Amino acid sequence: MSFSEKQEALVKEAWEIMKEDIPALSLYFFTQVLEIAPAAKGLFSFLKDAEEIPENNPKLKAHAIKVFKMTCEAAIQLREKGEVVVSDSTLKYLGSVHVQKGVVEPHFAVVKEGVLRTVEKGVGEKWNEEMKEAWSEAYDQLAAAILAEMNKEIAETQL
């Protein structure tokens, strides 16, 4: 799979637009994830004890920014390197945390849908099938890298 210059530009363009409204979009993102999979609330330490999604939760906002920023960075890496390259320590940490939290592969599809819905809302009329495909591919590649690390983590704990 080759990630085109246009796909990279679409992801970057959307991210630049979305950065202007991260507090509202981060809340929207988590609302979407929990609408799709209400049980996912327990996977987030900053949400599991809350009755509803707290609007001004700094951890919620920070986590949403990480998800979108890493997906955007994945797009850039796909274009430059042909694959997602996350530093070993970061990838190992992501794999470990996701395993500890009980994240499993189907959860990534839920988050992807939340990401796509949020990007669509964030960019408004600029949203189109090409932008959706670009964000989808960048997210899928990032998710695959994290899942591979999670599988390594699980294998190491079973030794």
N, C-alpha and C positions, 0 to 999 in steps of 0.2 A: 504494500500500500504506500503510495506516495502522497504526501500531504502537500497540496499546492500552495503557491504563493498567495493565491486569492483566498484559500481557506484560512491561512494564517492571518491575512489582513482582516477577514470577517470576524474572527475570534477577537483580535486586538481591538477592532472598531467597537464591538459590543462591550468589551471590558471597559474601554474608555468611557463609554456612555454610562454604563452601570456604576462605575466608581463614584459618580455624582450623587447617587442615591442609595449607597450601601446600607444605611440603617433600615430603611423601609424594605429594600430588596432582601436583606438577610432574614428579616421577619417573614416576608412572603415565602422565601425558600423553605424555611423550616415549617411553615404552615402547609406548604405543598407536600413535603415529605411526610408529615404526620397525617395529612388527609389521605394520602395513598396507603400509608402503613401506620396506623395509630400506635401499634405496639412498639414502634421504633423509638418512641419517647424515652423508654427505659435505657436505651443505648447511650443517651447523652446525659452526662452527670449534671449538667446545668439545666436540664428540662425535667428529669424524672420525678422530682418532688413538687413541681409546679402544676397547678390545676390547668392553667392555660399558658400559652407561650408568652413569656414576659417581654414586653416591647423594648425595654431599655437594658436588657441583659448583655453586658459587655462580652461575656464568653460566647454567647450565641452569635453576636456580630463578628467576633474574631474568627470563629469557626467557619462561618459562611464566607468570609473574605478568603480564608485559606483554601477552601474548596474551589472557589472561582479563580483565584490567582494561580493555584497549581494547575487547574485545567487550562488556563491561558498559557502558562509556561510550558505545559505539555505540547500545546499547539506549536509554539515557537521551536521547541526541540524536535518535534516531528519534521518540521520544515528544514531545520538546520542539520540534524543528525540522522533523520530517518527513524528515530525511536525516542521513547521517553527515557531520559537519563536523569535520575534523581540521585543525589549523593548517597553513598552506601549507608551512612549513619542516619540520614533522614528516612530513607526507604526502610531500613531495619526498624527504626522507631515506629513508622507508620504501620508496618506489618505487625509488630508486637502489640501496639495499642489496639489495633483493630481485632486481633485475636483475643486480647484480654477483655475487650468490651463485648465479645460474643458476636461480632460482625461475621456474616456469612455471605457467600457470593450473591444470592438473590437481593441482598440489601443494596448492592451497587446499582442494580437496575432501578430501584426506588429512588436513590439519590440522583441518578442520571435524569430520570423523569422530572424530579424537582428542579434540577439545574436547567433543563431545557425550558420548562414552564417559566422559570424566573428570568432567564435570558429573554424569552419572548416578551414577557411583561416589561422588562427593563429597556428593551430597544424599541418597543412599539412598532411603528410602521416599517422600520428597517428589517424586521424579522421576515425571513423567507426560507425556502427549502434549502438553499445553499448554506445559509448561516446555521441552520439546524444540523445539517450533515457535518459541517466543520466542527461545531461544538460536540456533536455526538462522537466523532472519531477521536478528537482530543481527549474527551472524557474516557472513552473506552480504552485507549492506550494507557492512560494514567491508572485506571482501575485494574487493568491487566498487570501492570508493574507492582501495584500494591498487593494484589491477590497472589502473585508469584512469591512475594516476600512473606506473606501470611502462611503460605504453604510450606515455605522453608522453616518458619518459626514453629509450626505445628510438627513438622518432621523432626526438628531438633529436640522438642520436648518429649517426643515419643521414644527417643533413643535410650 
